[in-house]
Amino acid sequence: MTGHELRTAFFDFFRERGHSIQPSDSLVPNDPTMLFTIAGMVQFKPHFLGSIPLTFRRAVTSQKCLRVNDLENVGRTNRHFTFFEMLGNFAFGDYFKKEAIEWAWEFITEKMGIPTDNLWVSVYLDDDEAFKMWNEGVGIRSERIVRLGMKDNFWPPEIIPGPCGPCSEMFIDLGLEVGCGEDTCQPGCDCDRFFEFWNLVFQQYDRDKAGELHKLDMQNIDTGMCLERLGMVVHGLSTVYDTALLKPVIQHMGELTDVEYGDSLEGDQALRVLADHVRCLTFAISDGIMPSNEGRGYVLRRVLRRAARYGNKVGMKQSFVHRGVGKVVDIMKEAYPELAEKQELVTRIILSEEERFQKTLEQGLDVLDSVTSQLKTQEISVIPGKEAFVLYDTFGFPLDLTQNVAEEQGFTVDEPGFQKAMEEQRERGRAAWQAASGGIFQTGVYDEILKEYGATEFEGYEQLSLDAKLIAIVKDDELLSGAKKGDEVEIVLDRTPFYGEVGGQAGDTGWINGDGVKLQVTDSVHPVPDIIAHKCKVVEGSISPGDSVSVEVDAERRHRIASNHTATHILQSALREVLGVHVAQAGSLVAPDRLRFDFNHYEAVSPEDLKGIEKLANKRIRQNTQVSLAEMTIQEAKDKGATALFGEKYGDAVRVVQLDDYSMELCGGTHLKAAGEIGEFKIISEGSIAAGVRRVEALTGEAAYLYERQIEEELLHAADLLRVKPTGVTNRIESLLQQNRDLEKELERLQQAKALSQADGLLNQVEMVDGVKVLAVPLENVDRNGLRSMMDDLRAKVKSGVVVLGAGIDGKAAFIAGVTEDLIKEKGLKAGDIIRHVAKVAGGSGGGRPDMAQAGGKDPSKIADALAAASGIVAEQLRASGAS
């Protein structure tokens, strides 16, 4: 069975048992506490918590997942991935252990035909109920049911507040030959014999902050089975990499690298890494994750560079990873058609990153050369672990690459120091993660408010003021009984016209008034999806839960936000028309004073295209198209061709915003009634924010007018200073710049002529050091070009010797050294070694070729001392080479 057939069989099995087939969520979870979607249950977190109601009680999914906690093991073992699919069946207050266990067994043994003699299961230590169901209900012999502790069979295993429970795992015995050989070997052993492939989690407890367990009112089922592992088990394969989902990608990467899979351990590891990583990159970039230097993008960049390094190991010196995207798309597009739509974009982004990495690799090698050169002068043969870690973290150098280069130069690497630095970074990451997340499940005061009072009723589409009831006052995640003048608190109402910040649109501000009380609303936010909290300062009086209030949104500010939001939709349509339909939103900001739109595109937008985009947007504004708003089902919206933000989670009912026939988007934001109300649209900047992601910033309405007015005033002032008409400013500036360039060239020529005229006089200062001419002198009133010209001239006139020059340039010391060819060959002298020691006297460093090298120093007052040391440095080199 192919991967698609296995996926379909799983869906069909559970659909027949009343499960609703739900699509895979994005790899970018709708959860700020997580970098990536790591399990099938992630999209259902709010439903497990009971904060969002469901239209179904049973669900089945095949979820795209990305995990990088064991990145260095990917390719080395038969079970580790970065990207994989997790099959799962879920129940929300419906069936529980009995059905979950019986159906899992039925699917594996009857539907998939896996022999029961090879199957084992594990249960939590004291979960007698699950043990009995496996033993008596299913018929597994008791000796094949293993009881394991919290680390293995309780989820989540950490003491994290929220829903949790024991779990039960299914294993297949791969045979004694792959085991550890111990008599005690069983599921839970670290060897490869027992292969876990399905985990059934029984959510039956709620863990409080003290770690105590309490019975849940609604028991849930959450299961997860890796599709790739299922393929391995069903087909009796020895590794997951031999499945139909991965083997064709491995073979394709083998053809690209001219490596035969199965010929060598090193080659096999490289091809496994390449196959896994190109799958990871294809799916992640298609979901809008772009390589960058932080967050998700940093992880993705590490994955790509790891793939490139493994390619380098098998002889690939040019960019090639991007050529694997097409094969991944061919295999997976039936289940994920969006991959085909994004194939060209994904390929271009990976190619761009590969080329960028080649440059970074060269920079890293330069840094490593600098480190080893400095260690040589100190007669140290071990590269410190921290230095090796900087190369890994900043330049993507794995430890083995640093070790290989170091070995070629006669160095070793402090591996324990490297591992210590690595662990310190992991600890910092874990601490930051815990501080940001508070756990996989976050329960807080707003979850309690949601459970008790329900969702905030948003009525801000129709009206900007209304009467409401105050439900709760919150400060520092705690409920308050009241607030008085001067207090800054968060207010929750039963209904509100205030739009809470979401989807890139800024939250509303305004006022809340009551009997003798007045609150200024400074922001509106969604602390949990269905609650709108108003950040307020009490200006007058005091207020308590239960009070009746009147609320009013700042209408002028809301109008400016709406103007920018409608303009954002018009901008996206213009971008797609001018640049191509591959353009997709990657982020946005809709504020009262400006708008920002991030989008997928593989190159800088040309000035001509920017002009065309702006012109088209303003044309559509002048057409004064009516903004049409409608609510419909998600399927109806898709059928009509509405554009959705890829990876965004939508409910069954969605709001569609349409402008004529050029823009139709799923959007919950606030908008104008007609495009003409925008007035004017002005792009103020365009640039790159990550590989394959561009950003446009723009202004609308009065802000656009004031911006253009400021530009006009600056132009008029410049014209006045230049004594020309505004239309002549550019020509006048070009003329002045050319005059300036001509004067700079003349000044440089005069300085060089003056310096060269001093050359004969400087030759009188030549010293003899063990039979070698050494000229070390300072120069004045020269730039770096003059320094090089003087060195070339003096070296030619010395004929055989060493020339070292120094000068103060831009507040720093600058040095240059030259050695004639005969002394390089006969005496072993090197300009790079000489200049490095000279510059050190002035607090600097440098290097270069044996015949010419340059360096800089922090302290120009030490130039004379540094030059005075030159003769001694040459003498030391001569003794070291045995030439003195």
Secondary structure, DSSP 8 states (H G I E B T S, - for coil): --HHHHHHHHHHHHHTTT-EE-----SS-S-TT-SS--SGGGGGHHHHHTSS--S-SEEEEEEEEE--TTGGGTTTSSS--SEEEEEEEEEESS--HHHHHHHHHHIIIIIS---GGGEEEEEETT-HHHHHIIIIII---GGGEEEE-HHHHEES-S--SEEEEEEEEEEEE--GGGS---TT--TT-SSSSEEEEEEEEEEEEEE-TTS-EEEEEEEEEEEEEEHHHHHHHHTT-SSGGGSTTTHHHHHHHHHHHT--TTS-HHHHHHHHHHHHHHHHHHHHHHTT----SSHHHHHHHHHHHHHHHHHHHTT--S--GGGGHHHHHHHHTTT-THHHHHHHHHHHHHHHHHHHHHHHHHHHHHHHHHHHHHHHHTT--EE-HHHHHHHHHHH---HHHHHHHHHHTT-EE-HHHHHHHHHHHHHHHHHHHHHHHSSSS---HHHHHHHHH---EE-TTT-SEEEEEEEEEEETTEEES-EETT-EEEEEESEES---BBTTB----EEEEETTEEEEEEEEEEEETTEEEEEEEEEESEE-TT-EEEEEE-HHHHHHHHHHHHHHHHHHHHHHHHH-TT--EEEEEE-SS-EEEEEE-SS---HHHHHHHHHHHHHHHHTT-BEEEEEEEHHHHHHHT-B--TT----SEEEEEEETTTEEEE--S---SBGGGG--EEEEEEEEEETTEEEEEEEEHHHHHHHHHHHHHHHHHHHHHHTS-GGGHHHHHHHHHHHHHHHHHHHHHHHHHHHHHTHHHHGGG-EEETTEEEEEEE--S--HHHHHHHHHHHHHHHSSSEEEEEEEETTEEEEEEEE-HHHHHHH---HHHHHHHHHHHTT-EEEE-SSEEEEEES-GGGHHHHHHTHHHHHHHHHHHHT--
